[in-house]
Amino acid sequence: MAAPESAALDTVRTRGEAFLRDVSREYYSSHAGLKPAAELQPIYEKHREAYGDESLELAMNLLKSSTPGSEEHRSGRMLVEWLLESRAGRELAPLEEREIAWEGAAMIPLADGGLEPYRRASITIANTRDARERRALDDARARLVAAELAPMRQERLSREKEIIERAGIAPSYLDTFDALAGISIRGLRDDCKQFLRDTQSMWDDVLPEFLKHGLGITPAEATRADAVALMRVPEFDSGFPSEAMEREVRRQVTEMGASPDANGRVRYDTGEREGKRARAFCAPVTIPDEVYLVIRPHGGQNDWQTLLHELGHALHFANIDTQLPFEHRWLGDNSITEGYAMLFDHRMKDRGWLSRYTELSKTDLPRYLRSAGFEELQFLRRYCAKLIYEVELYGGNVSWSALPDLYVETLTGATGFKYQRSDAFVDVDPRFYSARYLRAWQLQSLLAETLVDRFNDDWWRNPHAGPWIVQELFARGQRELAEEQAQRVAKKSLSFAPLVKAIEGLLT
Ligand SMILES: [Zn+2]
């Protein structure tokens, strides 16, 4: 009995991997500027059996017939989660394409009669030093979004909720997420509320100072547009030159005793090319053998941070054990890979690392670290508020028409920046990706603590640390949930406690 079933499941795995390879190669080619646009529809068409009814039925059987806690159950959970996501993605693709087309063409009408391309607005807002001009542009953007983009997004979110609930895995969207992701989303929501309470007085202390120094404004008038401008202050960019970026990051990984390109499996695409995306990204085309790290070096703080983040992903994918089954290499809890990416990008908040690999001066370093602590607290408070709001959005107890006010109240309350009603459906990470980031944030702080315990404060240049990271973390793919890994490696549960401690350290 068991044999034909397991042969059929292996077919699901083989087809799944072929499908994901094609998707990943398409993203790589289009985002790297090797072809003008991603053509995903033909790939979905070619691989329709990979995520078809038969595949879902086999995966559902595996999930339902296996004992919770067993490896079969783990595989069933991963496969069903991915298949549901792919099927929803396929069904919602026309809506998504409509939004992408809108975003590419939309123009914001300005008060002076001019036009601002929608896609460029956030960059212009960040770079506009005059507060009135900046807020006027954001108000014009919000009017256009409310009239045109927000209704499209709302439709996509409500359709997605219907598709997931229709699958009948659990009674509600939230319960389905818990069952398939292995996370308690309501538990995480409660931890977020606690984090906001625990850091409220710290936030009240630092916000006025940074607003005054960065933008010359007070908390009473601060808006989300001001927050965007504040986080882009280029004050320290000269400490992060473009020509040193790749060289210094490779040097650090080498000093740690690991290969900066995983012995050739990570391919650095660093050439200048028209149509290449401005931000670094990572595309695992074959895991672990062919992983692209695409960079277009501009230099500056954000660029270094993005490169480190994407390098964490790339080294993870390229070091995954070839013998692992498809689901442990390609699927699973993305809090794991985001945790490794954040472990790398948080070196931008590490005094010793900054002194060794960047050109920040000794006099700038203390001010830079304080500002990094402020930025970390702002982003964490924003993400906690987003998750609290998104649980209400998917929870179904608040009507769609009441959500914009709830969004403004929640995000404004947590950050002190006044948010816009128009963004209630636009500023949403679908399927609780914000929960993956929050768990990753928690995981990286535990991993960093463990690395300091094992390999000292400067673990990032200890030649024993790299091999340990490769073997004990990267090689295992995403078989574990973030919580399981925290228990195995740090003997602790995930929580916000180590993050609060780290932020306090930066802000003092
Ligand atoms: Zn990431």
Residues whose N, C-alpha, C, O or C-beta is under 5 A from the ligand:
A	BS01	ZN	E338 A341
